[in-house]
Each structure stands twice: as C-alpha cells, then as structure tokens.
Amino acid sequence: MHHIKTFSWILFLLGCSSRYADAKQADPTIRNCGDPQNIYLPPTATNTSERLAALRAEMEKNGYMAYIVPSEDEHLSEYVAPRDKKRVWITGFTGSSGLAAVTTTKAAVWTDGRYFLQAEQQLDCNWILMKIGEPGVISVEEWISQELQRSEVVAASPFVFSIESWLLYDSYFAKSGHMFNQSIPDLIDGIWEDRPPVSGTKIFQLPIEYAGKTWESKISDVRMRMGDYDADYLLLTKLEENCWLFNLRGDEISGTPIFTSYTLVGRSGGIALYLNTTRFGLSPDLSDYLNPEDCEIRGVCVETKELEFVRNDLLNLSSSSKVWMSSESTTYGMYSAIPLERQIQNESPVKVPKAVKNDVEVQGMKQAHIYDAVALCEYLYWLEQNVPSGIVDEISGAEKLKSLRLAQPKSKGLSFGSISAVGPNAAVIHYGTSPKTNRNLTVNEIYLVDSGGQYYEGTTDVTRTLHFGTPTAFEIEAYTRVLMGMINIETAIFPSTLDGNDIDILARQHLYDVGLDFRHSTGHGIGHYLSIHEYPPGIGRAQAEGYPLQPGMFTSNEPGYYEEGKFGIRLENIVTVEKANTKYNFGEYDYLKMTPVTLVPFQKKLIDIDLLSNKQLNYLNDYHARVLEEVGKEANAQRKEELYQWLADVTTPVIRNGSSKATPVFIVFIFSLYLSTIRQF
C-alpha cells in the first residue's frame, strides 16, 4: 500500500496541466497545477490520491484499462442520495452534473459551464477538467480512445447508464477497437469504505386535494397508452415518475420528496411497486390506500416487493410478453434482462403527463409561490436592515432564510440548499456555501440568493440579486440587461409548435447586444411537490428540444451574467405556460405566453430605466403591482404589517416621461396604496 500511495503522489504531480499556471495569481480560490514544484490547492479541494489508487488496483485485478463513473444512480436521477454520489466521492467535485473517466495513469472530469469555477475549486491536480462546449474539448469516449491501445478494455457499471447512452458508448468503442465491459458489481462499491447508509424514514400520501387526480385514474391512462403500443408490461424506473403515479412522496433525498422505487404495470392486471420494504414497511393506512376494497374487481391492486427482486421478476416474465421501458430513463442493466425483440423503447408514458399540471396542481403551484414569496420578502427586508451593520455572512444569511421558510404555516421544507453567494462567490453558478469559502455580506459587493421551498401545493425555485450600497455602472448595466431578457420571455407570445430552445434567444438578446452571455440554460421545468428540475419543459437546453411547450407546464426563467472573480447576477422566476388570446390565428394553432407565478420584487437601484423599452418598463410596474396585491394580501393575512409596508415601498412604480401608462394592474396598484394609507389611520 505504501508503494501505491507513493506512485499515486507521483501521478498527482505529473498529471498537473500547464494551462492552469496563472490560476493562483488570477484567483486564489482555484487550483494552480501548472508547476509540479509549486502546486497550489485551495482549502475546498479534496485529495483523491488514495481513492484513485484503490480504484486502479481494482481495475488491474479485472483487466480494465479505463473506468467510467457518471453522476447518476440506478434510477438515472439528477439529484441522488448521499450513498449514491459515486462520482462525487471519487473526484471530490460536488456539482450535480459531471462524468469521470479514469485510466491507469490519468483521470478526467467532464462538466458544463454551470460548474467550471466550482470544479476548479474542488478538484485536486489528479484531475484534468474537461469543459464541455469549450473549443478543443473532446468527448469522454474520444479521450479514452486516445489514451488506450487497441483491444484494451473499458468498463463501467451498466446500472448507472441509460440504455441509449450505454449503446452509444458500446458502438463507439467497438469502432475504435476497444471492448466495453459491464462491471458487476460496480468497482466503487468495493472501495468506498465510509459510504453513507441508506437514507429516508417514511413514505406518505399526497392528499387528493393537492394531487388533483387519483392514482387509479393515472394507472388507467397509462394502460390506455400501453394498449396503443401493444405493451404487456411497463417498467418505470424514474423516482419522480413512481411518486407522481401513485401520489406518494418520501424523504430519501434532501429537498426532493421521493423514495427509491421501481414500478411494473401489467396492462390487464398486476401492479408491483418495488421499494425498500425492510426499511420502510407499509403502514396499514398506506397498504389500504394501495389496495382499496374493490381493487381486484378494477384490476388496480398493488403488490409491494423488495427492490432487489425487480430484475429477477423481469427475467421471469412470459417469453411472449412485450415490455415497455424508456430508452432514456431505464438503465442498461435492466434493459439486458429482456430480449431486444420483446422490448418497446418509447419514452415513458408518464413523462409528459407529469409535466403538464392539472387544474388543481396549477392553482396549487400559484399558491405555493405566494406563501414562498412572503418568506423570501421577509428575508430581503431583514437583509436591508442588517447587512450595513456587518453582522450577516453567507451561511448565517442562508440559515435566516431557511428559518423564515420553515416558519411558513404550509411549509414542507426546502427544495434545495440555498445558494447564498457574495462577490466572487456569486460568479460560481452553482456555488455551495461552506465554512471554507464563507464571506460577509457588505455594502460593497453584489449578493445573489437562489433558493426554494416545498409545499403540498407545489415546489418553488427563485433567484434574486441585490446590492446594499452603491453598485457600479457596469453592475447596473449587466443587471438591467439580465432583467430585460427575463421580461422578454414573460412578454413573448409564440406559436404552440415551438419548444423551449426556440425562444432562448429572447433571454440573451440584450446581453448579446454588448457582447455578454451566460453558460447555462435559461430555464428548466419544475415539479409539483417533487423535483426542482423536471423535463421536458425548459428554455434553451437539449432536453427541451422536440417538446413543444404546452399549457399547464411550468418552467424557470433565469438569465444571468457572471464576471469571474468579481460578481454574479441571476434573476429567476417560475413561469407557467398559458394560452394567449391573439387578434388573429394564423396556422390554426394556439399561441402561448409565459406568466410568472414567482412574485418577489426586483431591486430598483440596480435597474437603469433608460435601457428599458416602454413595454418592458410597463411590464415591470405591472409585475410589482401584482407583488403588492397578491403577496401583500397574504402578508396581511399572516399579520405581517411591517412586511406589507416594505412591499408597498419597494414596489412603487418607476415613471419615465412618456413611458408609463395606467394599465389595469397599475390602477389596482394605486388603489392598494390607497387602502394601505387608510389602514394607517
């Protein structure tokens, strides 16, 4: 073992890339791997030498010359439980998106623009950072093929790759003269000695008054789709899909109310829900819920089974039965249990229905954002009072916001850990607050807070950027151009034939005008008391391509701008897709619009109103009028008089000669101010 450690340390030095030679001088929070004699690692970096040595020892035993470790778990989740964060453990990089590849002498991580800075802060010099989309950056399969000799073996666990991605890798490596082997068990399982235990303590029902539709009716809809494709069975592996289908929720993953599960639905009878029965068990109420009195007559009895039995049950299905499994959300490990000629590989029949919220879910999402806005507005008011005193830092700020959210009567927790970021930390798109990087909020730097909550009514995700002193002219311009892009999306009317990628340019237009941009999508779908990232809805990302936006879908609208080492700006509203009323109807298809359900004011000192068009300025005033009307009403209902007055102050209309008109919402705003004045007396 001593020799392995020594060898790993030599590789650690040799693996450092010269392209980071000036990193320490440019920003002391990121690694400097340019000079092996003068390596600099920030305190946020993890030493992975021993972990890589252990993995390479296992690779040698199995004859593998390269090993691939993705971010996903066995359900291809974006957000995974602590014990399933294998890529995080082997690399030290905690971003939710990434792919690691390890050869006998090198190691590399691929990630997208959201995480470039974060990766530089967390990786040690064992790792080459491959910035996806940057010039000259090749794919993982190309990199491995360059590093290996022909006929050498590449391996990975088949239970953490989708059918689609595994077959693509297999095809590529076959053409390049390499073998792609299934590693069962996963090599990481055998070397991760302090692996966290299984998490989660409960499974519970989402009441029908919030779900809006019974699980039995959802099963009926699914079976109709199965009939369209002559499928005898449907396998669902996505955790959010299983939870949505049965109107059940759990607590296995922080911020996302789901539980580990599989579902096998028979078209003519027989429904199996696979879960960790030894850990959770089923309460009598839950057992009765899944097996109502007449379930046998209606063919909706649900048998609960242990997780480990699902693959064996697939193997034992009738040799004539056809099984529907999504190519994008089923792992290759499950896929290989059913012969290809008996498979139906269409996308999941639950995917789009889950994303198109029913009327009850739509109203719930709107209400959840009003509850949530009360908490966030309380936080913004508190910051204005306390930041100038120098007593608030990123961590204490995030804790204060958490306490305000949890104090909301309808709160069911956070939807993710808040991003509370000041100055250069705000330039890290998915910054994770920690004691090692914690900074004080001051009157001299921009502050970005990205946060969200969970409610039975729905899930929230909102970002605001603030300055508590005097912002620079460039900060004001950047903020204003980001806001203008957000307003463009929320004032656009577009044909129902378009998907989210088609309207992305609207969010970037005013940044492009002056040569600015941002390295993340403009928007992602959001679940109903589920995950903060839900696809296919979205704006400007591959997942949105090919899926026209539909009324009832919800997506974020979050343009930004990030100045490395200085500041970051992001503004995020959740919007719902609605049908627009248009004067004409060319093409005989519907026209759509995006209406915000997030109702939190923007900081006017950061807005250059001379850059805004009349339409944008009127929209901003109308938006602020809605904030006062709807959030103010809830603040008053919760007896938060000071908060209401703060809302009245920060939502006063911005008036520019010849630009503002008295829209109906603006008139309501003036009337609300009048009522507020009456209350004072």
Order of alpha helices (4+ residues) and beta strands (2+ residues): alpha-alpha-alpha-beta-alpha-beta-beta-alpha-beta-alpha-beta-alpha-beta-alpha-beta-alpha-alpha-beta-alpha-beta-beta-beta-alpha-alpha-alpha-beta-alpha-beta-alpha-beta-alpha-alpha-alpha-beta-beta-beta-beta-beta-beta-alpha-beta-alpha-beta-beta-beta-beta-beta-beta-beta-alpha-alpha-alpha-alpha
